[in-house]
């Protein structure tokens, strides 16, 4: 052991708190912040309970704490990869949980390192390298290139149905992130939504800009009719008049 057991436990708890705070802060940049935010609150609550438990007459051992962190990290990685690959609604849980998984696995390996034979030490070293490679992939896939255009469009529709047009997670902000050069079929969905919302709000210049982008992407033929109907229904629930698409189009042609 490089550190005494008490110091090691507080370092592990510090990592848990750091990861939980990072999840809470980073969730604000996700289309559905409740996913990583909820996991962050659960992890923070568990960390605080474990910290309080250190004041008990017989606190848990470092080995048990590392096993617990390994389990929490593995659950977080599985849930995070599911959201990152399947639902495509969150890319933050997987890499942050990967740090917990690596801390748990690496800590257990360090604890038992002096008692291992030479072959076991080499096998452990290879495993640590593989863990580092997997964590690098999670960070690269999630934090660096993880884009969620479909999720942002879904979040924009949810905000629209709630009547929340402006704000950090309002419909406009969400739809402005709901396009991707690699998934061009999603672009006209965001463009038509932004045009209709700005036309609804009376922002003629912005509405005309997004209308041009929408027509360049293929126009109404590139978007399913139910999507446009859902946008109009959501705007209709805000109880304000909606500027027709044709009116704006004629105005742009006259100019």
SULHURA-V774489 format. One line per field, one symbol per residue. ss: DSSP state (2 for helix, 1 for strand, 0 for the rest). A space follows every 50 residues. Layout:
ss->???
This chain:
ss->00002222222222222222222222222000222222222222222222 22200000000222222222222222222222222220000022222222 22222222222222200222222222222222222222222222000022 22222222222000000000222222000000022222222222222222 20022222222222220022220022222222222200000000222222 22220
